[in-house]
């Protein structure tokens, strides 16, 4: 359990630092709400938007985005599609935080609140 807490703290600290200068793309409003509680900035939800419309929400001088979709089947599909679109526009996609979620045994971003409030 202590090791899980350590990995979780590392995840949140790294994401908080990265979000200061890099947009963090998440699936929905609940993900935004949970991540804001952890001090994550620059959040852009996908829900209800055409993938190509997301490009317009990303500031022009952006070279990289964090793509933090759920690690379930639907999240994987979204991740692959958005990665293809973003990379075709010259954006680097950071998917490392999704790997952290897998390591934490979490399928959905909004489940992070369960770790916070245990």
Buried (B, 14 or more C-beta within 10 A) or exposed (E): EEEEEEEBEEBBEBBBEBBEEBBBBBBBEBBBBBBEEBEBBBBBBBEEEEEEEBBEEBEEEBEBBBBBBBBEEEBEEBBEEBBEBBEEEEBEBBBBBBEBBEEBEBBBBBBBBEBEEE
